[in-house]
Amino acid sequence: MGMKRVVVVGGGPAGAATAKALADKGCDVQLFEAYPHPDKIHKNAPKAYVIALGQRGQDGLQRSTGIDPLQIPNSIVSTHMVRHPKNNVRKHDKTPSLIIPRKVLAAQVLDAAKAAGVQINFEYRLMDIKFDQQIAIFEGHGGVVTKHVPYDLLVGADGSKSKVRSLLNQNVNEFKVMRTEEDSMEYQVAVIPPPFPFSGMPETSVHAWNDKKYNSICLAFPLANNGGLLFAIVYPEGKLSEFKEKHRIDGTGYDDPLFHLMPDLTDVVKEEFVKQLEAGEPANGGTCVWCNSLGSPKHGVALVGDSGHGMWPSLGQGANCALESAAVFSETVGDIVAGKVTLAGKSWGEVVVEEFNKRRHADALAAVDLTYGGIGARKSRGRNNAPLSYKAQVVGMMLLNKLTLGIVPKPALIRLMMGQPVPYSTARKWNFIYEKLVCLGAVLMITVALVLYKF
Ligand SMILES: Cc1cc2nc3c(=O)[nH]c(=O)nc-3n(C[C@H](O)[C@H](O)[C@H](O)COP(=O)(O)OP(=O)(O)OC[C@H]3O[C@@H](n4cnc5c(N)ncnc54)[C@H](O)[C@@H]3O)c2cc1C
């Protein structure tokens, strides 16, 4: 096999990890990132934002790049999830995850990619793709330069608003975006410096408050190196602007999140919080994207990460799923390079995309479904609360799990939410079956009750 030319569009977690993995496998890789530096990535996201990487994301990073996630600087292993219900009784779960600033994760993997021989081009934005000639066209430094780059394989890792995906959708018949759904939430963050405001709590815990009034959620993540806590408040679109307006009129605008929902906070913390909320602007939530394929085999174009399976942040799966996709992609290329998958007269790029799609598409679709319709989404994304059938199925399975001393596993959806790497398609399938069984059970019980009542 001659040296294959790979173009990666996007320097986020998925793009950087894929680029490093493919360079390690002997490909000639060029990566193009629209922003000038990892610090500047994500126009809409606050600079400080952190990612909670569960076991799935950590495994994905290690499998694709060989990087040990626990060695990444400025990251912290959170030991507990502390939920603060309304009466302020706190509940601890042990759901350890790695809290990493997004810019640190991207910068670390980009550095490793560079060391592996990837040519990294910052401030280059993809403008067009000539699919028939396999040439990608980039504009550099705000339009000062244009580059035409030929490729054997193009990896679109340019996030949930992917240009690669939209070009495929416009120009390639066999590729279709089946559906997109914008999240109806917005969020703002504030970094509160030490001292740690919750006495008696582990300082490495993640905190969560559920605001039933607005179906919204507030979170606090620990920051490494005694960096304090990163708070994120998530509300239905328009609510944060309402809070701001009210704050300017009578100073009570932030009472709902800061005084009613999080009464534990001290006055000093609240004051700092309000200052930062007033100085910043709300950012949008995510987009769910369902595609009929993770790229176009015929044109040697693959979609890896949010570009192929954008999802709402309802279950905290985005980066976890993106890194797992990067791992599946790199293992697919590894198998082809090792001759475990034959080309059978097709081009190398075609076989890579075809095989990747075979291995990953069902799981990717299931992941999007879960974040769109799962309990987390219904509860915390401005939709109605989870319907009774969802609650019943989960409670029923949890009871069964307790009664059988763990022989019957916890529901797959719950295991997924606890950060375990249960396959998305398994969680989706069981979620669906539970739902049907519970509905069937309810219909049977009502029928029996009616029959008994009549006779
Ligand atoms: C506030 C917030 C909190 C989150 N928390 C979590 C969490 O706790 N856990 C979790 O798993 N996920 C979380 N996510 C989701 C996670 O950040 C994303 O799912 C993840 O970053 C996806 O990685 P990606 O590489 O596919 O895409 P992205 O990270 O979006 O990277 C895409 C890259 O492509 C570049 N790009 C875009 N267009 C072009 C173009 N035309 N040309 C060149 N480059 C381009 C962008 O600049 C960007 O750098 C969170 C997201 C947000 C916004």
The ligand as a Gaussian input file, in Angstrom:
#p B3LYP/6-31G(d) Opt

LIG

0 1
 C      -20.835000      23.512000      27.338000
 C      -20.662000      22.117000      26.835000
 C      -20.465000      21.084000      27.750000
 C      -20.267000      19.772000      27.308000
 N      -20.063000      18.795000      28.232000
 C      -19.837000      17.529000      27.829000
 C      -19.596000      16.488000      28.783000
 O      -19.587000      16.723000      29.994000
 N      -19.373000      15.224000      28.336000
 C      -19.367000      14.942000      27.004000
 O      -19.131000      13.781000      26.642000
 N      -19.605000      15.911000      26.069000
 C      -19.844000      17.183000      26.446000
 N      -20.080000      18.165000      25.517000
 C      -20.111000      17.803000      24.090000
 C      -18.710000      17.759000      23.506000
 O      -18.053000      18.985000      23.685000
 C      -18.791000      17.448000      22.007000
 O      -19.637000      16.351000      21.798000
 C      -17.411000      17.086000      21.479000
 O      -16.559000      18.205000      21.593000
 C      -17.505000      16.626000      20.025000
 O      -16.221000      16.502000      19.496000
 P      -15.971000      16.682000      17.941000
 O      -14.490000      16.632000      17.778000
 O      -16.803000      15.740000      17.178000
 O      -16.525000      18.138000      17.557000
 P      -16.118000      19.573000      18.109000
 O      -15.569000      19.500000      19.473000
 O      -17.289000      20.445000      17.864000
 O      -14.921000      20.011000      17.154000
 C      -15.146000      20.368000      15.817000
 C      -13.988000      21.231000      15.358000
 O      -14.138000      21.491000      13.959000
 C      -13.825000      22.850000      13.699000
 N      -14.533000      23.256000      12.479000
 C      -15.869000      23.477000      12.334000
 N      -16.156000      23.811000      11.064000
 C      -14.978000      23.795000      10.386000
 C      -14.622000      24.050000       9.020000
 N      -15.532000      24.390000       8.089000
 N      -13.316000      23.941000       8.667000
 C      -12.371000      23.580000       9.586000
 N      -12.660000      23.333000      10.884000
 C      -13.942000      23.430000      11.278000
 C      -14.315000      23.579000      14.947000
 O      -13.656000      24.815000      15.102000
 C      -13.968000      22.585000      16.055000
 O      -12.694000      22.781000      16.575000
 C      -20.282000      19.483000      25.924000
 C      -20.487000      20.519000      24.996000
 C      -20.678000      21.825000      25.438000
 C      -20.863000      22.929000      24.415000

